Structures are given as structure tokens and as C-alpha cells.
């Protein structure tokens, strides 16, 4: 029984990872399609800016977002080590006829 639950969790994680690879991220506050705002997303602190962006994409996928608009990266020094956080507004695309 535990193995089935573990397998289902792994399958769900794989779906989210696959979705994260296709999350559209833009520094612009508008998207190429109509959208509805889901939530303002703030990723985890990372020591590498690429990891911070990847973390934001993963967070967007966890929230079933299609895109992150108005995305930005901020950094600061923490005990002599740089820390980076990516953030933006998670959105889902909507059909054209809803607008």
C-alpha cells in the first residue's frame, strides 16, 4: 500500500516538473494572451540566480500557473554569500472569448 502511494506521489511530481519546463516567464507585466491572476509568487532563497529562476518556475507549476509575469530577481549579501530570490505574478491563460 505504501508503495502505491509513493508511486502516485512520484508520478504527480513528474507531472509538475514537466509543467515547470513550459512555464512562460516574462519581466513584462502583460502576457501574449489573456490571463487571470492566480497569486503573487516568491521563490526560495538560492545561492545561484539560475536556481532562483528555476525555483520560481517550479513554484508556478505547483500552483498550476501557465506563466509568471512581472518577474524579477533580487539579491543581497548574507554572511558574505550572495542570496537570490525570483518573484512575480503567477497567471493562467484564459480563452479569448472570456474577455
C-alpha positions in Angstrom: 0.0 0.0 0.0 2.8 2.4 0.9 4.5 1.6 -2.4 1.4 2.7 -4.4 1.2 6.0 -2.5 4.9 6.5 -3.1 4.4 5.8 -6.9 1.4 8.2 -7.1 3.5 10.9 -5.4 6.4 10.3 -7.8 4.0 10.5 -10.8 2.5 13.7 -9.6 6.0 15.2 -9.0 7.0 14.2 -12.5 3.9 16.0 -14.0 4.7 19.2 -12.1 8.3 19.0 -13.2 7.2 18.6 -16.8 4.8 21.6 -16.5 7.5 23.7 -14.9 9.7 23.4 -18.0 7.0 25.1 -20.0 6.0 27.9 -17.7 6.4 31.2 -19.5 8.4 33.8 -17.5 8.5 37.5 -18.5 9.7 40.7 -16.9 6.8 42.4 -18.6 3.6 42.9 -16.6 1.5 41.7 -19.6 1.3 38.4 -21.4 0.9 37.4 -25.0 -2.6 36.1 -24.2 -5.5 37.0 -21.9 -4.9 35.7 -18.4 -6.3 35.6 -14.9 -4.0 36.3 -11.9 -3.5 33.3 -9.6 -1.1 34.6 -6.9 2.0 36.6 -6.3 4.8 34.1 -6.2 8.1 34.4 -4.3 10.6 31.6 -4.7 13.1 30.3 -2.2 16.4 31.9 -1.4 19.2 30.5 -3.5 22.9 31.0 -3.9 22.7 30.9 -7.7 20.5 33.2 -9.8 19.7 30.3 -12.2 18.5 28.2 -9.3 16.3 31.1 -8.1 14.7 31.3 -11.6 14.2 27.5 -11.7 12.7 27.6 -8.2 10.2 30.3 -9.4 9.2 28.1 -12.4 8.7 25.1 -10.1 6.6 27.2 -7.7 4.5 28.4 -10.6 4.0 24.8 -11.8 3.0 23.8 -8.2 0.2 26.5 -8.4 -0.8 25.3 -11.9 0.2 28.6 -13.5 0.9 28.9 -17.2 3.1 31.9 -16.7 4.8 34.3 -14.3 4.5 38.0 -15.4 6.4 41.0 -14.0 9.1 38.6 -12.9 12.2 40.0 -11.2 15.3 38.9 -9.4 16.6 40.5 -6.3 19.8 39.8 -4.4 21.6 40.6 -1.2 24.7 39.6 0.8 24.1 37.1 3.7 27.1 36.4 5.8 29.4 37.0 2.9 27.4 34.9 0.5 25.1 36.2 -2.2 21.4 35.2 -2.0 18.9 35.5 -4.8 15.1 35.4 -4.9 13.0 35.4 -8.0 9.4 36.7 -7.8 6.4 37.6 -10.0 2.7 37.2 -10.6 1.6 33.7 -11.4 -1.2 33.6 -14.0 -3.3 31.1 -16.0 -4.1 31.7 -19.7 -7.8 32.2 -20.4 -9.8 31.7 -23.6 -10.0 34.7 -25.8 -13.8 34.7 -25.6 -13.8 35.3 -21.8 -12.6 38.9 -22.4 
